[in-house]
Amino acid sequence: SRIHVHTLAYQAIMYRDDVWENTPAAAAKASLAAHRHVCNCTDVDPSATRVIMDESFSSSTEQISAPRVYLDPENPVSCWTQGDLYNICVSPVLVCTKVVRTGGGGDNVSSAALRMQI
């Protein structure tokens, strides 16, 4: 009922609305956890941060004229409904440019998001 994909550029969580709560917050928390883990810091350092996610992306690969989702810097977590049953939230990752560690990053990202939802 929930899939969490984390890449260097973004966090994406697909979920059933009747089961999971706080998904936008979970996607944002995962993004922050990725930065903090890789930079080995407690606060996000803007000088050590880069956003590499595109400014917009298609909401579907099945429809030629699918609506585009645009990144809003004031509200960076974008969420929409896909079909009748699933919702998707995508958050850009604040990519750490001063890497200190990478081992265990995926576990930290996944657990940070899941913690917001259980």
N, C-alpha and C positions, 0 to 999 in steps of 0.2 A: 504493500500500500504506500510505500515511500521509496524513492530513489534519489540519492545524492551523488552528483557528479562534481568533482573538483578538478579544475585544470589550472594552469599557470595564470590564465586570463580571467576566469570567472568561476563562481560557484553556482550550480543549478540544482534545485530541488523540485522534483515532481512528486505530487502527493494527492491522496484522496481527501477532499475537504472534510468529510465526516469523521476522520480519524486523527489527523494531525493539526496542531495549533501552532501559532507563532512562527510560521514558516518564513515570512519576510525577515523577522529578527534573527532566525536561525541562519539564513543565508548571509546576512550582514556579519553575524558573529563568526561564522566560518571564514569570511574574508579577512577579518581582523586577526583571527587566530593564525591564519597562514602567514601574515606579515610578521606578527609578533614572534612566532616560532622560528621562522627563517632568519630574522634579524636578531633573535635572542634579546628581545626588549619587552618592556611592559607598556610603553607608549609608542604610538605611531610617529615616526620621524618623517615629516614631509620631504626633507632633503634626501631621504633614502627610499623614496616611494615613486613608483611609476605605474600608471594604468595603461595596460596594453589591449584591453577589450575594445572592439570597434564601437563607434558612437551609436550604431544601430545594427539590428540583425533581424532576419525574417523569423516570424513566429511559427513557421511550419516549413517543412521540406516537401510536403505533399501538395501544397497549393501554389501554383505559379504566382498568383496575385495575393499571397498571404500578407496580412498587415505587418508592418515593420514595428519593432519595439525600439524606442530611442532611449539612450542613457540620459537621465536627468541628474546632473550633479547635486541638485538640492534634495533629491529623493532617489538615490542610486539603485535601490532594489526594485526591479520591475517584476510584476506578477500579472498573470493572465490565465484564463480558463482555456483548456485544450479539449475539445469535444464536450461530452456531457458529464464526465466523471472526474477528470483530472485537472489540477491546477499546477502551474509552473511558476517558480520565482527564480530570478537570476540576479546575482550581485557581482559587480566587478571586483577583482582581487587587487588589493593595494600591494603590488609586487615589490618585494624588498630588493633593493639594488646593492645593498651591502651585506651580502650573504655571510652568515656565521655558521649555520648548520642546516642540513636538509633531512637527515635521518629522523624518522618519526613524525614528519610533517603531516602526512596523510592521516595518521591516527589522531593527531591533535585537532586537525580540521574537522574530521568526521565527528569526533566526540564533542567538540564545541557546539556544532550545529545540533546534534542530537540532544544535548543537555537542555537546549532552549525549547525542545518539543516534548520532553517527558516530565 
